[in-house]
Amino acid sequence: MSAPHIVALGGTLRPESATGRLLAATLEMAAARGARTTLLTGEAIAFPHYEPGNVEGNEAVGRYLEALRTADAVIVGSPGYHGTLSGLVKTALDYVEALSKEERPYLDGLPVGLSATAAGWQAAGSTLRALRTITHALRGWPTPMAVAVIVLEIGASLMILTGKGRWLGALALAAFTLAATFLANRFWDAPPEARQMIANGFFEHLGLVGGFLAVAWYDLGIHASRRS
């Protein structure tokens, strides 16, 4: 069985942008688990506005489309610019139209991971919603956890900060962090050269779980003392 090909696209014109680094880190984790990866960011997706005639003779567009043709999964990342995705990323996604007549049109049936980087939750949330809408239009399958994760993390964090149901918010974050740790940091399955790095992340997140459990225990103790 050949290694799955995961293509990540997005970011800004700066290859070392926050979004670009996030995409690169995600691909590093995939590569550590045996995937073949391609990162398309910066100048690699700096295309002119889409027109059908722009595809022919454009080598950069040709490489981009060939990567998508052979992809088994796609990750799209964008900064949040004024509440939505950047023009750079939108234009790159517009070029997927060139695949409309292929045997596998657009991103048909592909799992598509989505990532948004922004200074606040509002821009991140609206950018993710826009990316999900575009992914559906391109017949991809956006990974279902993005919006749910934002709601859980923000809601539970507010419960801890405001003290309203603090123990419940802390337990929710502990459960989510524990589950995510075992899903994303399976160092025992990683190749030897990547095992130490992934193990560090695994145990760091276990420490966070312990902290959330301590908050829940403390808050439940306060409630118990008040009842007595």
C-alpha positions as CSV (number, residue, x, y, z in Angstrom):
1,M,0.0,0.0,0.0
2,S,1.5,3.4,-1.0
3,A,1.8,6.2,1.5
4,P,-1.1,8.6,1.5
5,H,-0.4,12.0,-0.1
6,I,-1.4,14.9,2.0
7,V,-1.4,18.4,0.4
8,A,-1.5,21.6,2.6
9,L,-2.1,24.9,0.9
10,G,-2.6,28.4,2.2
11,G,-0.8,31.0,4.3
12,T,0.4,34.3,3.0
13,L,3.1,35.6,0.6
14,R,5.6,35.1,3.5
15,P,6.6,31.5,3.6
16,E,7.3,31.9,7.4
17,S,3.9,33.3,8.2
18,A,2.0,32.0,11.2
19,T,-0.4,30.1,9.0
20,G,2.5,28.7,6.9
21,R,4.3,27.5,10.0
22,L,1.1,25.8,11.2
23,L,0.6,24.0,7.9
24,A,4.2,22.9,7.9
25,A,4.0,21.6,11.5
26,T,0.8,19.6,10.6
27,L,2.6,18.1,7.6
28,E,5.6,17.2,9.8
29,M,3.2,15.2,12.0
30,A,1.7,13.5,9.0
31,A,5.1,12.7,7.6
32,A,6.2,11.2,10.9
33,R,3.3,8.7,10.5
34,G,4.4,7.7,7.1
35,A,2.5,10.1,4.8
36,R,3.9,11.8,1.7
37,T,3.4,15.5,2.0
38,T,3.4,18.6,-0.2
39,L,3.3,22.2,1.2
40,L,2.0,24.9,-1.1
41,T,2.4,28.4,0.4
42,G,3.9,31.8,-0.3
43,E,5.0,32.2,-3.9
44,A,3.9,28.6,-4.8
45,I,0.3,29.9,-4.7
46,A,0.8,33.5,-5.8
47,F,-1.5,33.2,-8.8
48,P,-3.2,35.9,-10.9
49,H,-7.0,36.2,-10.5
50,Y,-8.6,33.1,-11.9
51,E,-9.7,33.0,-15.5
52,P,-9.9,29.8,-17.5
53,G,-7.2,31.0,-19.9
54,N,-4.7,31.6,-17.0
55,V,-4.1,27.9,-16.5
56,E,-2.4,27.0,-19.8
57,G,1.3,27.7,-19.8
58,N,1.5,28.7,-16.1
59,E,4.0,26.2,-14.6
60,A,3.3,27.2,-11.0
61,V,-0.5,26.6,-11.5
62,G,0.4,23.3,-13.3
63,R,2.4,22.0,-10.3
64,Y,-0.4,23.1,-7.9
65,L,-3.1,21.3,-9.8
66,E,-0.9,18.2,-10.2
67,A,-0.4,18.1,-6.4
68,L,-4.2,18.2,-5.9
69,R,-4.8,15.5,-8.6
70,T,-2.7,13.1,-6.6
71,A,-3.8,14.1,-3.1
72,D,-5.5,11.7,-0.8
73,A,-6.3,14.5,1.7
74,V,-6.0,18.3,1.7
75,I,-5.4,20.8,4.4
76,V,-6.4,24.5,3.8
77,G,-5.1,27.2,6.1
78,S,-5.8,30.9,5.9
79,P,-5.3,34.0,8.0
80,G,-8.4,35.8,9.0
81,Y,-8.5,39.1,7.0
82,H,-11.4,41.3,7.9
83,G,-13.5,38.3,9.0
84,T,-12.8,36.0,6.1
85,L,-10.1,34.1,4.2
86,S,-7.3,36.0,2.4
87,G,-7.5,36.8,-1.3
88,L,-4.3,34.7,-1.9
89,V,-6.0,31.5,-0.5
90,K,-9.4,32.3,-2.2
91,T,-7.7,32.7,-5.6
92,A,-5.8,29.4,-5.1
93,L,-9.0,27.7,-4.4
94,D,-10.7,29.3,-7.4
95,Y,-8.1,27.5,-9.6
96,V,-9.6,24.1,-8.5
97,E,-12.2,24.9,-11.1
98,A,-9.6,23.7,-13.6
99,L,-10.2,20.2,-12.2
100,S,-13.9,20.2,-12.9
101,K,-13.7,17.9,-15.9
102,E,-11.3,15.4,-14.3
103,E,-12.1,11.8,-13.5
104,R,-12.2,13.0,-9.9
105,P,-13.7,16.5,-10.2
106,Y,-12.7,19.3,-7.8
107,L,-11.9,17.8,-4.4
108,D,-14.6,15.3,-4.7
109,G,-14.7,12.9,-1.8
110,L,-11.4,14.1,-0.2
111,P,-11.2,14.8,3.5
112,V,-10.2,18.4,3.9
113,G,-8.8,19.8,7.1
114,L,-9.3,23.5,7.8
115,S,-7.2,25.9,9.8
116,A,-7.7,29.7,10.5
117,T,-5.2,32.0,12.3
118,A,-6.4,35.3,13.6
119,A,-6.0,37.7,16.5
120,G,-9.4,36.8,18.0
121,W,-12.0,34.1,18.0
122,Q,-14.5,36.0,15.9
123,A,-12.3,36.3,12.9
124,A,-11.1,32.7,13.3
125,G,-14.6,31.5,13.5
126,S,-15.9,33.4,10.5
127,T,-12.9,32.4,8.4
128,L,-13.4,28.7,9.3
129,R,-17.1,29.0,8.3
130,A,-16.1,30.5,4.9
131,L,-13.5,27.8,4.3
132,R,-16.1,25.1,5.1
133,T,-18.6,26.7,2.7
134,I,-16.0,26.7,-0.1
135,T,-14.9,23.1,0.7
136,H,-18.5,21.9,0.4
137,A,-18.8,23.8,-3.0
138,L,-15.7,22.0,-4.2
139,R,-17.3,18.6,-3.1
140,G,-14.7,18.0,-0.4
141,W,-15.5,16.7,3.1
142,P,-14.4,19.3,5.7
143,T,-13.3,17.6,8.9
144,P,-16.3,18.0,11.3
145,M,-14.5,19.0,14.5
146,A,-13.4,22.6,13.8
147,V,-16.5,24.5,14.8
148,A,-17.3,22.1,17.7
149,V,-13.8,22.5,19.1
150,I,-14.0,26.3,19.0
151,V,-17.4,26.3,20.8
152,L,-16.1,23.8,23.4
153,E,-12.8,25.6,24.1
154,I,-14.3,29.0,24.3
155,G,-17.4,28.0,26.3
156,A,-15.5,25.8,28.8
157,S,-12.8,28.5,29.2
158,L,-15.5,31.1,30.0
159,M,-17.0,28.8,32.6
160,I,-13.6,28.6,34.3
161,L,-12.9,32.3,34.2
162,T,-16.4,33.4,35.3
163,G,-16.8,30.7,37.9
164,K,-20.2,29.6,36.6
165,G,-19.9,25.9,36.4
166,R,-16.1,26.1,36.8
167,W,-15.8,22.4,37.7
168,L,-17.8,21.3,34.7
169,G,-15.8,23.5,32.3
170,A,-12.6,22.2,33.7
171,L,-13.7,18.6,33.4
172,A,-14.8,19.2,29.8
173,L,-11.4,20.7,28.8
174,A,-9.7,17.8,30.6
175,A,-11.7,15.2,28.7
176,F,-11.2,17.0,25.4
177,T,-7.4,17.5,25.9
178,L,-7.0,13.9,27.0
179,A,-8.8,12.6,23.9
180,A,-6.9,14.9,21.6
181,T,-3.6,13.9,23.1
182,F,-4.2,10.2,22.4
183,L,-5.4,10.9,18.9
184,A,-2.7,13.4,17.8
185,N,0.4,12.5,19.9
186,R,0.6,8.7,19.4
187,F,4.4,8.6,19.9
188,W,4.4,4.9,20.3
189,D,3.4,4.6,16.6
190,A,5.8,7.2,15.3
191,P,9.1,6.3,13.6
192,P,12.2,6.5,15.9
193,E,13.4,9.8,14.6
194,A,10.1,11.6,15.4
195,R,9.2,9.7,18.6
196,Q,10.9,12.1,21.1
197,M,9.3,15.2,19.7
198,I,5.8,13.7,19.7
199,A,6.3,12.2,23.2
200,N,7.2,15.7,24.5
201,G,3.9,17.0,23.2
202,F,2.1,14.0,24.7
203,F,3.3,14.5,28.2
204,E,3.0,18.3,28.0
205,H,-0.7,17.8,27.3
206,L,-1.1,15.2,30.1
207,G,0.2,18.0,32.4
208,L,-2.6,20.3,31.1
209,V,-5.1,17.5,31.9
210,G,-3.8,17.3,35.4
211,G,-4.2,21.1,35.8
212,F,-7.8,21.1,34.6
213,L,-8.6,18.2,37.0
214,A,-7.0,20.2,39.9
215,V,-9.3,23.1,39.0
216,A,-12.3,20.9,39.0
217,W,-11.4,19.2,42.3
218,Y,-10.8,22.6,43.9
219,D,-14.1,24.0,42.7
220,L,-16.1,20.9,43.8
221,G,-14.4,21.2,47.2
222,I,-15.6,24.8,47.6
223,H,-19.2,23.7,46.7
224,A,-19.0,20.9,49.2
225,S,-17.8,23.1,52.0
226,R,-20.6,25.6,51.3
227,R,-23.2,22.9,51.5
228,S,-21.8,21.7,54.8
